[in-house]
């Protein structure tokens, strides 16, 4: 099979403006399209948007569908509509991103559409989910194992987790790290100089340890300011805590969406402090090493896998204070770490990643994947699944006319996750 039709489901879609999944879809999808394959990406419509969304992006076909306007249901409701559309507009293979979408996989299997699930990180470890939310995500992981024809892990640590927890094999496909030669002309806009600041970039969520970084920095005798990029619209209490730990040396920039400016911030920092701990291979970390940043990272398997011998690690505010002091006392080592970061970034190549997805899609399309043995657990029935959206009418444009989906009544765990 030379030319395949491949669907990418479960993200906000492209153009990539949000996070790692969207970046992966854009980078992988554009390369698959350049290779001659038909790539269909399901995108979420923007509430209240007035512009007609594009029908195509970098060779990919786009299908725009709404989502429930509630954080805990946004992903699942949009994916339900995407799956309903997909079964009436078939493709040779489907890539579903996020194990949280696993309860919808039986619909694709019933339609005989082979599917791989990108399981992402250990979502149930995120502090934002309550007990019900964590139980939902643990259940979704098990369902992804049972109902996917293949599983994708973006870090060896994630692959090891699925082997240990479920005895399930995965295909290891990381993200790419763009090699960047950032200029420094934009730094003056922020009153900064190359090498004259420490940097943290993250959404303000507990598992990203922004509070630990800020607290550790304020305990240090650092002479260079700490620049913090990021925010969290749903985490007011945590944001207040982060700000309460800061002193006058900490500068909060909020979200920085100017990629050129952000790349310059990465590449010219004295050290980039990376606190992410549960999400597998992190695209922000890869971009930082691609820009030659010297990294000081939270000590977990995912970060050690990427940084290897190129940086420093921390697990407490005391560690942060010590490592920042070390960076300022030994800039020569920081420079060496930055050069080593770029060497390691060469091992994260989007062309190779896309080739891996192409190979996986071909094995799905030709049904060359291993059959799974049924487990001893009860097989979920249709009564366990959320109601799928009403029939989708074919339309001449790429915007499917559907109402915003109602809240699925059976997903108590998912709906309660924010309570």
C-alpha positions, 0 to 999 in steps of 0.5 A: 500500500503506497498511499494511505489515508491517515486520521489524527484524532483527539487533539485541538488540531492544527495550526499548532498553537497549544501544546505537545500533541498539537505540535506533534500532529503538525510536524508528523502530519505535514511530513506524511502529507509531503510523502504523498499520504492523505492526512485528515486532522480533526480540529476543535472549533473556537467558541465565538470565532468569526473567521471561517476555519481553514480547510487545509494546513501544510497539506493536511485536510482539516475537519472542524468540530465543536466541543463541550464548553467545560474543561473536564468534558472538552476532550472527550466530547470533541473526540466523540464527534470526531469518531462519529464523523470518522466512521462515515468518512473512513481512513486506512488507519487512525491515530488517537491521541490521549488515553482519556479518549479510550472509551471511544475506541470500540466505535472505531473497532466496530467500524473496522478502522485500525487504531493506535493510541498515543497514551501520553504521560501519567495523567492520573498523577496530575494534582488538578484531578480529584479522586474521581478524575484519577480513577477515570484516567487509570480506567482509561489506560486499561481500556487503551491497552485492551482496545487499541491495535497498537500503543504509542509511548513518547518516552522510555519511562512511559513504555516501561510503565505500560510494560510493568502495569499492564504487560503491554508492548508499546511503539516508542516514538518521541518528539522532535527537537528543532535545532535553533540558532537563536539571535539575541536582538529581542532580549532588549525588549525585556531588558535582558542580556544574554546569559544574564537571567535564569528561565522557567517556562511552564503552565502553572500546575503543581506537577510542573513544580513552578512553586518549587523553582521559585521558592528555591530561587528566592532561597539562593543568593543569585545575582541574575533574575529569574524570568518565569514564562507561563500561566494557568487560567484554571489554577488561581490558587496555585498561581497565587502560591507561586507569586507569594513565594517570589521576591523582587528578583523574580519577573513574571512574563505570563504567556509568551506566544512569540516563538522567536522571542521564546527561542531567544529566551531559551538559548541565552538563559544562564540555565533553563529550569524545567520542572515537568514531572509526569508528561513523558518527553516534553516538547518545551524541554526538547526546544530548550536543548535544541536552542542550546540551553543549559538545563536544570531539571526536576529529577525524574526518569523522563527528564534524565532520559532527555538530558542525560549528562548535559545538565543538573537536577533538583528535587527540592527548593534546597536543590534549586538554590544549590544548582543555581549557585553552581551555575553562577559560580561556574559559567564555563560548565554551563556553557559546556552543558549547553553545547552538549544539549544541542548534541543530544537534540540531534537525536530527536529528529522529526523526520525520523519520528514521522518515518516511525509513524508512517511505518506504524500506520502501514502496519495498521492499514495492512493489519500486520499488528499482533493480536492481543489475547483477551484479559480476564476482565469483564469486557465493557459493553455499550452501556458503559460508553458515552452516547455518540453524537447524532448522525453527521451530515456530509457538507461541501465544506470542512466545517461539520454542522453539529450542535455543541454536544451535551454533557455525556450523562454516564461519565461520572468519573470524568465529570467529577474530575474538577470537583 
